Amino acid sequence: MSTGDAMAKPTYLAALSVHVPENRQGVVMGSAQSLGALTDIVSPLIGGFILGHKLYGVWIGLAIAVAAMGAVLAAARLPSTDPETRKS
């Protein structure tokens, strides 16, 4: 899982950077890194609590809810055109 995360993080951060105006890229990249670090700290704590108390349904439900929320936010907020194909 760590290898997949290490390979995926630069990919989605690069994809994120092309979806924002150039003057906001630093703020967006810094925010994404901060949220990623916060997630790296909080998720093992929450996961350990849920799995330690054998709340497997909650674990699966939480994973599905987070994935669905991400899909809805991406569909609602990302532009319909590919910003990498914009003409300069």
C-alpha positions in Angstrom: 0.0 0.0 0.0 2.9 2.4 0.8 4.4 1.8 -2.7 1.1 2.5 -4.4 0.6 5.7 -2.3 4.2 6.8 -3.0 3.6 6.4 -6.8 0.0 7.9 -6.8 0.6 11.0 -4.7 2.9 12.8 -7.2 0.5 11.8 -10.0 -2.6 13.2 -8.4 -0.8 16.3 -7.1 0.5 17.0 -10.6 -3.0 16.5 -12.1 -4.4 18.9 -9.4 -1.9 21.5 -10.2 -3.0 21.9 -13.8 -6.6 22.3 -12.8 -6.0 25.6 -11.0 -4.8 29.0 -12.2 -1.0 29.5 -12.1 -1.2 32.2 -9.5 -3.0 29.8 -7.1 -0.9 26.6 -7.7 1.3 27.2 -4.6 -1.6 27.5 -2.3 -3.4 24.5 -3.7 -0.2 22.3 -3.7 0.6 23.4 -0.1 -3.0 22.7 1.0 -3.0 19.3 -0.7 0.2 18.4 1.0 -1.1 19.5 4.4 -4.3 17.6 4.0 -2.4 14.5 2.9 -0.2 14.8 6.0 -3.2 15.2 8.3 -4.8 12.2 6.7 -1.6 10.2 7.2 -1.8 11.0 10.9 -5.5 10.6 11.6 -6.5 7.6 9.4 -4.4 5.0 11.4 -5.9 6.3 14.6 -9.5 6.0 13.3 -8.8 2.7 11.6 -7.2 1.2 14.7 -10.2 2.3 16.8 -12.7 0.9 14.3 -10.9 -2.4 13.7 -10.0 -2.8 17.4 -13.7 -2.7 18.3 -14.6 -5.0 15.4 -16.8 -2.4 13.7 -16.1 -3.8 10.2 -19.4 -2.6 8.8 -18.5 1.0 9.9 -15.0 0.6 8.3 -16.5 -0.5 5.0 -19.2 2.1 5.1 -16.7 4.8 5.9 -14.5 3.8 3.0 -17.4 3.8 0.6 -18.7 7.2 1.9 -15.3 8.8 1.5 -14.9 7.4 -2.0 -18.4 8.5 -3.0 -17.9 12.0 -1.6 -14.6 12.3 -3.6 -16.3 11.2 -6.8 -19.2 13.7 -6.3 -16.8 16.6 -5.5 -14.6 15.7 -8.5 -17.6 15.6 -10.8 -19.0 18.9 -9.4 -15.8 20.9 -9.2 -13.5 19.8 -12.0 -13.8 21.5 -15.3 -15.3 19.5 -18.2 -12.3 20.2 -20.5 -8.8 19.0 -20.1 -6.7 22.0 -18.9 -3.5 20.4 -20.3 -4.8 20.8 -23.9 -5.5 24.6 -23.5 -3.8 26.7 -26.2 -1.3 29.2 -24.9 
